[in-house]
């Protein structure tokens, strides 16, 4: 969240696995290009998270559910999200993310 809020795109991307796109509706290069357009030090954003649950599944993926509040001068939202985290050699990486109903 700190990297996202600060607009540090390289640090932001480093939290995601390079093995796949975290979204099912686009491939990794499309997703990365969309993030590079949206994560920038020129953007004034505030991101607040509230953890709802944390667990680990039989597959070894960590399952994290939280509420995310995003505030910028042009856009605001408040959504529930789920991240699936995968352990890689250099630590936990986001393998998949989704917005929950």
Buried (B, 14 or more C-beta within 10 A) or exposed (E): EEBBBBBBBEEBBEBBBEEBBBBEEEEBEEBBEEBEEEBEEEBEBEEEEEEEEEEEEEEEBBBBBBBBEBEEEEEEEEEBBBBBBBEEEEEBBBBBBEEEE
